[in-house]
């Protein structure tokens, strides 16, 4: 997001954090209601254009949102959405993206309150790896001909009782309401959002063999010192790297694998 939309989302994040700091607020219910608003705005193009029309006053748009949502969702959700539509947006689509992010953040906050956020982060990572290696499963989950009910049932058969309820909910939402994103991009975005709940950065670590607890601690400490913030390690094992580790933080790759050094030596010899 750029310009006005970025500022509007930053303000909305602060309002959500202030709201969910109050433990009497049901964060899971808030997430469900925000998800329903996301679906409404995604479906009703003319409505979201009205709610982001710069020619209309913020108060008139907030009043419209309150009239439409009042009685359908709780007061906290109405207040959050009213605050969103009072803001200015660079694109109407940015409003939908922002409501969706708030829904996912609220769900992750519910997991954090219950001490389950680490589990959710790990489950999102493992699910992304499963999808990446199983083309048949990916096709079933991204098929344009399969119904949302069929996709939901497939996910619940895979995740039900094996993953945290929050993990299941946000993955089902992503798959059944992709909104033009690839499944991989959506899962990556959710992983980053989960990491941000603890002000951490996700480091994807690939090694030839599983790392010991001591190695994980040392690597985590080294990366935290390098990046200036706590790191969450998503661990992947790939025998093809031969030895050492490859670390990806965002778009940056720190590659110390034997395979990479062999490739580099081969390139130098060929040159």
VENBELMO-V350939 format. One record per backbone hydrogen bond with DSSP energy under -1.0 kcal/mol. CO is the residue of the C=O (numbers start at 1). NH is the residue of the N-H. If there is no record, write none. Layout:
CO | NH
CO | NH
This chain:
2 | 5
3 | 7
4 | 8
5 | 9
6 | 10
7 | 11
8 | 12
9 | 13
10 | 14
11 | 15
12 | 16
13 | 17
14 | 18
15 | 19
16 | 20
17 | 21
19 | 22
22 | 25
25 | 27
26 | 30
27 | 31
28 | 32
29 | 33
30 | 34
31 | 35
32 | 36
33 | 37
34 | 38
35 | 39
36 | 40
37 | 41
38 | 42
39 | 43
40 | 44
43 | 45
44 | 48
45 | 49
46 | 50
47 | 51
50 | 53
53 | 56
57 | 61
58 | 62
59 | 63
60 | 64
61 | 65
62 | 66
63 | 67
64 | 68
65 | 69
66 | 70
69 | 72
69 | 73
74 | 78
75 | 79
76 | 80
77 | 81
78 | 82
79 | 83
80 | 84
81 | 85
82 | 86
93 | 97
94 | 98
95 | 99
96 | 100
97 | 101
98 | 102
99 | 103
100 | 104
101 | 105
102 | 106
103 | 107
104 | 108
105 | 109
106 | 110
107 | 111
108 | 112
109 | 113
110 | 114
111 | 116
112 | 115
116 | 120
117 | 121
118 | 122
119 | 123
120 | 124
121 | 125
122 | 126
123 | 127
124 | 128
125 | 129
126 | 130
127 | 131
128 | 132
129 | 133
130 | 134
134 | 138
135 | 139
136 | 140
137 | 141
138 | 142
147 | 151
148 | 152
149 | 153
150 | 154
151 | 155
152 | 156
153 | 157
154 | 158
155 | 159
156 | 160
159 | 162
159 | 163
164 | 168
165 | 169
166 | 170
167 | 171
168 | 172
169 | 173
170 | 174
171 | 175
172 | 176
173 | 177
178 | 181
182 | 186
183 | 187
184 | 188
185 | 189
186 | 190
187 | 191
188 | 192
189 | 193
190 | 194
191 | 195
192 | 196
195 | 198
195 | 200
196 | 199
201 | 232
203 | 234
204 | 248
205 | 236
206 | 246
207 | 238
212 | 216
213 | 217
214 | 218
215 | 219
216 | 220
217 | 221
218 | 222
219 | 223
220 | 224
221 | 225
222 | 226
223 | 227
224 | 228
230 | 201
232 | 203
234 | 205
236 | 207
238 | 241
239 | 242
241 | 243
241 | 259
243 | 258
245 | 256
246 | 206
247 | 254
248 | 204
249 | 252
252 | 249
254 | 247
257 | 261
258 | 262
259 | 263
260 | 264
261 | 265
262 | 266
263 | 267
264 | 268
265 | 269
266 | 270
267 | 271
